[in-house]
Structure formats: structure tokens, C-alpha cells
Amino acid sequence: MKSSNSRLVYSDEIGPNCPKCSKPLKNCSCQASTPLAGGPVRVERQTKGRKGKGVSLISGLPLPEKELKELAKELKQRCGCGGTVKNGIIEIQTDQRELLIEELLKKGYQAKKAGG
């Protein structure tokens, strides 16, 4: 039985569902599941929620999940550190943004530093 209190709420965030087919991102087959597809790739540093340890976040890559993981593996090997892919964002456990931007530019992405 559905609750009468549930309704669709507008949000400009993509969230866990694909914006085109409305399926969960893991089950999406339309390849539109990456946010900011076609825009600049942003590389930023973040320490929030990590006990002061910095990570580099790479967002805006117009790639499916499998290719994101392959690219993350290459970048982790180049930096000599760990990392992961979460919600279409590559997290690299280092603050080597300049090196990451250089590598992304070599691969043909329009990468730029975001944040401070």
C-alpha cells in the first residue's frame, strides 16, 4: 500500500537514478548516467569527512562505470596510491592535482583545477 504522503520532489541533483531512463544507475543502459557529460573535467581536493587527509576528486568524466574504473586504475598507478570510483566520481588518495590534470590532458580530456 502506497503512502499518501509520498510524491515526486524537484531537484537539480541527479541522485541515484539516471536522468533519462529513471532506472537506478547500476541498471542504466542508456549511457547517460554520468553527470556533466561533455563539460570540463574538474579535479579538486577534499578533506571533508576524512579526518584531515586529502583526496583528489575527479568529476565530470563522460564515461560509463567500467571505463571509469579502468581510468582510475591508470591514474592510481601513475600517482602510486589508492583510490576508488563512487557515484561517477574518481577518488584518488593523494593531493597531486597537477599530475592528474596533466595525465587527463594527455588523454584528451578538458581538465581543470577546481576549488582553492
C-alpha positions as CSV (number, residue, x, y, z in Angstrom):
1,M,0.0,0.0,0.0
2,K,1.4,3.4,-1.0
3,S,1.7,6.2,1.4
4,S,-0.4,9.2,0.5
5,N,2.5,11.4,1.8
6,S,4.9,10.3,-1.0
7,R,5.3,12.5,-4.0
8,L,7.9,13.5,-6.6
9,V,10.1,16.4,-5.4
10,Y,12.1,18.5,-7.9
11,S,15.8,18.5,-7.5
12,D,18.7,19.6,-9.8
13,E,20.8,16.8,-8.4
14,I,20.9,13.6,-10.4
15,G,20.9,11.3,-7.4
16,P,20.9,7.5,-7.6
17,N,18.7,7.3,-10.8
18,C,19.5,8.0,-14.4
19,P,18.1,11.4,-15.6
20,K,16.9,9.9,-18.9
21,C,15.5,6.5,-18.2
22,S,14.9,6.9,-14.5
23,K,16.4,3.5,-13.7
24,P,19.0,3.0,-10.9
25,L,22.5,3.9,-12.2
26,K,23.7,0.3,-11.9
27,N,20.9,-0.9,-14.2
28,C,21.0,2.0,-16.6
29,S,21.5,1.1,-20.3
30,C,21.2,4.5,-22.0
31,Q,24.8,5.5,-21.1
32,A,23.6,8.9,-19.8
33,S,24.4,8.1,-16.2
34,T,27.4,10.4,-15.8
35,P,26.8,13.9,-14.6
36,L,28.2,16.9,-16.5
37,A,28.7,14.8,-19.7
38,G,30.6,16.8,-22.3
39,G,31.6,19.6,-19.9
40,P,35.0,20.2,-18.4
41,V,36.6,17.6,-16.2
42,R,37.1,19.0,-12.7
43,V,39.9,18.0,-10.3
44,E,39.5,19.2,-6.8
45,R,41.0,18.4,-3.4
46,Q,38.7,17.5,-0.5
47,T,39.4,16.6,3.2
48,K,35.8,16.7,4.5
49,G,34.9,13.5,6.4
50,R,38.4,12.0,6.0
51,K,40.0,13.1,9.3
52,G,42.1,15.8,7.6
53,K,43.6,13.5,4.9
54,G,43.2,15.0,1.5
55,V,41.9,13.2,-1.6
56,S,41.7,14.4,-5.2
57,L,38.2,14.1,-6.7
58,I,37.8,13.9,-10.5
59,S,34.3,14.6,-11.7
60,G,32.6,15.3,-15.0
61,L,34.1,12.4,-17.0
62,P,31.6,11.3,-19.7
63,L,32.4,7.6,-19.3
64,P,30.5,4.5,-18.3
65,E,31.3,2.9,-15.0
66,K,33.6,0.2,-16.4
67,E,35.7,2.7,-18.3
68,L,35.8,5.0,-15.2
69,K,37.3,2.1,-13.2
70,E,39.9,1.5,-15.9
71,L,40.9,5.1,-15.9
72,A,41.0,5.2,-12.2
73,K,43.4,2.2,-12.2
74,E,45.7,4.0,-14.6
75,L,45.7,7.2,-12.6
76,K,46.3,5.4,-9.3
77,Q,49.3,3.6,-10.8
78,R,50.7,6.9,-12.1
79,C,50.3,8.5,-8.7
80,G,51.4,5.5,-6.7
81,C,48.5,5.5,-4.4
82,G,45.0,4.1,-3.8
83,G,41.6,5.2,-4.8
84,T,38.1,4.3,-5.9
85,V,35.1,5.2,-8.1
86,K,31.9,6.3,-6.3
87,N,28.8,7.7,-8.0
88,G,30.7,8.6,-11.2
89,I,33.5,10.4,-9.3
90,I,37.0,9.1,-9.2
91,E,38.7,9.5,-5.8
92,I,42.5,9.3,-5.7
93,Q,44.1,9.2,-2.2
94,T,46.7,12.0,-2.8
95,D,47.0,15.7,-3.4
96,Q,48.7,15.5,-6.8
97,R,46.2,17.5,-8.8
98,E,48.7,18.9,-11.2
99,L,49.9,15.4,-12.2
100,L,46.3,14.2,-12.5
101,I,45.4,17.2,-14.7
102,E,48.5,16.6,-16.9
103,E,47.5,12.9,-17.3
104,L,43.9,13.8,-18.2
105,L,45.0,16.4,-20.7
106,K,47.3,13.7,-22.4
107,K,44.2,11.5,-22.7
108,G,42.3,14.3,-24.5
109,Y,40.0,15.5,-21.7
110,Q,39.4,19.2,-21.0
111,A,40.6,19.1,-17.4
112,K,40.9,22.0,-15.0
113,K,41.6,22.6,-11.3
114,A,38.5,23.3,-9.2
115,G,38.4,24.8,-5.7
116,G,41.2,26.5,-3.9
